[in-house]
């Protein structure tokens, strides 16, 4: 039997429907500090680090095997995650040169897009006059081609800037290996690095990458997971939100609830909501840009249309769509389809009809102009 640490909790190729149902677990997931969330994730990551780079012959019976199949109903792609910066020069050096092993775009200005394989980190102005800087409430987990080189470049930039960028280095397999690196960008956002499995770059080349990835960030191969801290009790509500409104596959994972994404066998992603007593449960005003914004791609026009209609009926649409009259609803839906996207600001629990989280989600079609994925093969 495939061990849990290899199959991500799913046994072999068979994913039971029970894994996808959102139910209230007894007692709920544990709460903790933001650093505790990072430590918990790293504890689970140890098992991932020990996953063989290639499936051994005795297991595969001589056949070529790939990563386990994603759960049914996985969304297509966790595309963009928005982070904020108050120092464009330092952020550019961190993401493009130190992490990415590439070059900062000429005449760079905000907003600035950092390619991460088929995903992007969008850097927006963070100097808003607020008492506390806007930081992602959790961490972003990336796979890189050369983790040791990334560590050395981050250490050099740390000395240059005079700020702490390298929080911890984990030598799990052997004392002379670099298995995982905890980083903090110049604005305080937490980044977790792991060496990508052997052959991952070649597999990802078949899917497509964001413009400029080869020149700007060749070392960053994929955004694998975004971990978001939420107030106690909110994680199951967020799982129900994604399951009901977007038809997403969800499951318990690492003390929280995960939303699953899959662009194919080579790329599986998760958006993980972990409960934390330190998470800010005071929603920002709707007029503000908010702290957290993500872009997700749905796998079909049918799912897009169904998601749009459910969000419209629940009054979740953000922008001009929200003010549409009954007579104009069809026209608004047609405009959303033509644009290939719509936005929601509130994450509403369909069971309790209460807002679980103020978080902006941009929902897009696969054929959106900014989708980096190659068109699906046709027979």
Buried (B, 14 or more C-beta within 10 A) or exposed (E): EBEEBBBBBBBEEEBEEEBBEBEEEEEBBBBBEBEBBBEBBBEEBBBBBEEEEEBEEEEEEEEEEEBBBBBEBBBBBBBBBBBBBBBBEBBBBBBBBBBBBBBBBEEBEBEBBBBBBBBBBBBBBBEEEEEEBBBBBBBBBBBBBBBBBBBBBBBEBBEEBEBEBBBEBBEBEEEEBBBBBBBBBBBBBBBBBBBBBEEBBEBBBEBBBBEBBEEBBBBBBBBBBBBBBBBBBBBBBBBBBBBBBBBBBBBBBBBBBBBBBBBBEBBBBBBBBBBBEBBBEEBBEEEEEBBBBBBBBBBEEEBBBBBBEBBBEBEBBBEEBBEBEEEEBEEBBEBBBEEBBBBBBBBBBBEEEEBBBBBBBBBBBBEBEBBBBBEEEEE
